[in-house]
Amino acid sequence: MHLGASDWCWLIAAIALVWIAEGLNTAVEFVCDALHPERHPLIRNAKDIGAAAVLLAALAAAAIGAIVFWPHISGGIIHQG
């Protein structure tokens, strides 16, 4: 698709954002499990918020991907039609 350097920077940042969010979420889950192995509402809430942060990062990455790739995809469709 012949992406420019700025497009690659945005894609790498989006991928890194998701990996960082997932890593932090996993760390929070490990710490919570170590500190309070049995079920607890506050631990459940902390894990839910961590998972929501990963979801938001993934949605942001999807939006960045759509912004970067849409001109290439739509241009290819228009030129083929």
Rosetta blueprint (number, residue, H / E / L):
1 M L
2 H L
3 L L
4 G L
5 A H
6 S H
7 D H
8 W H
9 C H
10 W H
11 L H
12 I H
13 A H
14 A H
15 I H
16 A H
17 L H
18 V H
19 W H
20 I H
21 A H
22 E H
23 G H
24 L H
25 N H
26 T H
27 A H
28 V H
29 E H
30 F H
31 V H
32 C H
33 D H
34 A H
35 L H
36 H L
37 P L
38 E L
39 R L
40 H L
41 P H
42 L H
43 I H
44 R H
45 N H
46 A H
47 K H
48 D H
49 I H
50 G H
51 A H
52 A H
53 A H
54 V H
55 L H
56 L H
57 A H
58 A H
59 L H
60 A H
61 A H
62 A H
63 A H
64 I H
65 G H
66 A H
67 I H
68 V H
69 F H
70 W H
71 P H
72 H H
73 I H
74 S H
75 G H
76 G H
77 I H
78 I H
79 H H
80 Q H
81 G L
